[in-house]
Each structure stands twice: as C-alpha cells, then as structure tokens.
C-alpha cells in the first residue's frame, strides 16, 4: 500500500504490518469499558501490550498487571526505533483518511503527541523492569502464552485480533481467543473491525464455535478512542 496519497472518498486502506502502538491507560478504560475497580479485582493481562503504559498504570494504582508482546525481545535502542517508526507510519497513514481522523492546525494527527508521551513512560518502566527483573513484560506471541491456566482475572487484547484480518486467518483468531480464555477468566477484545473500518466478517462463526465450548459472549458499544466507528468491544467469559 502507499501511505502518502490521500484515498478517494469512501475508499479504505489498511494500516499495513502490525504496529507497536502506544495507546494510553485512559484509552484502555474507554475502549474496553473498564473502571479502576475492575482492574483491581485480580491480575490483568495486556496482550499485545505494545508500547502502552496501561499495565504500568494498573500497578501504580495498586493492581497487578503483565504485558506480553513479541517486541519485548528487542534491545532498547531497536525497540525505541521500531516504536518511533510505527508512530510515524500511522501518523502518515491517518492523513490518507481525513474523514476518519482529526488533526491539529499543523496537520499533526491529534493522538501522535499522546502516543509519544505514552511510549516514553512505557520505555522508562520497561527499563526498570529489566533492571529489577520483576517480569512485568514478557516476550511472547499469540496463540502461545507462557502462563498457567487461570493466571489472570482479565485479559485485554486491543488492535490485533480483527484489526489485521488481512494478515491473520480465521484459524489464528480462534486459536488466539482460546489461548486468552485459557489463561484468563474474562477476555475483552477491541475493536471488532479492521484498520480500514470493515467489521470482521467471520465474527458470528467464531462466536458460534466458542458458544459450543461454553463461552458466553456479549458486545458492548463504547466510544471510539481514535475513530468514532471503532465503537464495539467483545466480552468473553468461560461458562
């Protein structure tokens, strides 16, 4: 795809390869319909965690949280460069979608400064974690997680499943959701569309399989944190 040409009205392009995004704690509360109390009820898994400060904020507020992402295997300089490149890529891509995203008077995507500040907080916390060996950040990749069954009260997974449906097939989605449900009593997924805004076409099939396995599903309508149309979150609980 080309990132520096504006798409025609109504045309949609996907954002491309999986981003290391830096969505802040406040976005998580909104997009997953969570309260501070929800996050103190038991251990929380953020998968993929990317460059978010979400888990660090949960811990700062007295909770327990672990982040998982394959990018955590990178050295600090390489990870920082990847985060910066991802932010630049998504900022450039949003300019091809002016009907979906907002910009300041200088044409800067409104969330770019927030992502940059969030990434700095994340990198500082990751450096502390590596120095102290506290294990708050784990290098792993769905659909295989290095945790025992029922390790978490809640798992949140944002902007991976469904978002990159052009890159991950239905079998991957099913395996990933099953793995999240193995390690957590409740799983919340957001959004339910790809990065071009197209709803995941096989959601009903996925939910039908999970229902037969005793999983209860409900869809919440939430405010979109970047695109107003990214306004649905899936909540899954084991029977």
N, C-alpha and C positions, 0 to 999 in steps of 0.2 A: 504494500500500500504506500501511497505518497502522503506525507504528513504536512506538506507546506502548500497545498492547494485547497481552496475552500470548496466544500462539496455543494452540489446544487440543492435547492430547497427540497426537503423530503428525502434526500439521499442520505444513507448512513454508511459509515465505515467503522470497523472495529479498531481498537487501540493498538493492536498488534501483540507481540510477545508479552508474556506475563510480567507485570510491573512489580517492582518493590515499592509499594505505596506507603505513604506516611500519614495515614488518617488519624486524627487526634482522638483522645478519650471522649470528648463531647460528641463527636460524630458517632462513636460506637453506641453511646447511650441512646441517641436518636434512632440510628438505623436498625438497632437490634431491640428497640423498645425496652430498655433496661433502666432500672433505678439503682442508686447506690446500694440499697438494701439487697437487691438481687445479687450483687457482686460480692457481698459479704457473707452469703449463705453457705458458701463452700468453695473449694478450689475451682478456678476458671482456667480454661484452655483457650488461647487465641491461635488459630491455625488456618491460614498462614498469618503470622504476626507482622511480616514486613518490617517497615521502619516506624511502626506506630509506638506511641508512648502509652497505649492503653493498659498493658499489663503492669507497667511501672507505676501508673496512677492507681490501679487497683491495690497494689502493695502499699503505696504511700498512704492509702486511706484505711489500711488495716486488713485488707483481704489477702488471699493467696492467688497467684496467677503465674502461668507459664506460657511463653510464646514459642511457637515452632515455625521454622522456615528453613528451606534449604540454603538460603543466602547466609545464614549464620555460620556456615563453614568457611566463609571468605575471611581473609585477613582484613584488618581495619581499613587500610587505605583502599583496597579493592572494593570493599563493601561501600565505603563512602562514595567512591566514584560511580558505582552502579546506582546508588540511590539518587545522586545528582543527575545522572544521565536519564534515569527514569522520570524524574520530575520535569526535566527539560522536554522529554519526549511527550509526556502527557500535556504539558502546557502548550506545546506546538500543536498537538492533535486537537485540543479544545478549540483552537482558533479556526479549525475547519468545520466546527459545529456551533456557529454563533447563535443559532436558535435554541440551543440546549444549555449553554453555559454563560456565566456573567464575567465581565472584565472591568478593571478599573479604567481611569481616564487615560492611562498609558498603554492600554491594551493588554495588561497582565491579567491572566486568569485569577479570579478572586481567591482561590484556595492555594495558589502557589506559595505565598508567604507563610501561610499556616503550615503547609506541608514541610517547608524548610525548617521552621522553628521546631516542629514535632520531631523531625529527623535528628536535629541536634540533641534534643532531650533523649531520644532513643539511643543514639550513639554514645552519649555520656553514660547512660545506665548500662549499656552493653559492656562498655569498658570496665565499669565497676564490677559487673558480674563475672567477667573473665578474670579480673584480678583477684576476686574473692572466692571464685569457684562455687558460687551459690546455685548454679544450674537453672537460672530463670529463663535462659534462652537455649533451645535445643535445635541442632541441625538435623532436620528430618523432613520427609516428603510424603504427603498422602499418596497412596492409601495405606501406608505402613507407618504406624506411630510407635515410639519406644516407651509405651506406658502399659501398665497392667489394666485389666478390666476395671471399670468403675473408678478410675483415678480422679475424676472431676465431677462436680455437680453440674457444670455448664461448660459447653464448648461453643464458641462463636467462630464462624468462618465467613469472612466478607470478601467479595470481589475476587473470587477464584472459581468456585463451582457456579455454573450457569453463565458467568461473565465471559469465560473463554470456551464457550461451547463449540467454537470453530476449531479448537485445538485439542479438546478432551472429549472422548466419545461417551456414549451412554454407560458403557461398562465401567469406565473410570468413575463417573459420577456415582453410580450405585456402590461401587467398592469404597469410595471415599466417604460417603454418607454412612455406610455400615461401620466403617472403622471409627468414625467420630462417635457413633452411637455405642460402640463397644467400650470406649474409654470415658464417656460422659452420659449422665442420666438424661440430660436435655441438650439439644443441639439447635442453634439458631443460625440460619443462612440468609445472606442478603448480598445483592438484590436477586430477583428471580428472572433477570433478563441479561442479555449480553451487553458488551460495551457500546453497541450501536443502538441499544434500546429495544431490541427484539426479545420478547418473552421466550424462555426456554421451552421448545416445542414438545419435549417429552416428559414434562413435569407430571402429568397425570399418570403416565405409565410408571414412572419412578415411584410415585406415591402409592399406586396400586400394589406394587411389589412389596413395598415397606409395610403397607397395611396388612398384607397376608402374613407378615412376620411379626405382627403385634405392635407395630409402631403407630402412634397417634400423631396426626399432622393437623396443624392449623396455620392459616395465613393471616398475618397482621398487616394492616395498612399503616404505614409510617411516613413521616416527611422525608422526601429525598434530600440527602445531605449535599449533593453536588448537582444532580439532575433531578428536577421535581418528579420525573416519571419513574425514577428508581424508588418506588414507594411501597414495595411489598417485601415482607420478611417471612420466611418459613420457620415454624417452630415444630420440632420433632421430639417426641418423648417415647421411651420404651414402655410397653404395656406391663 
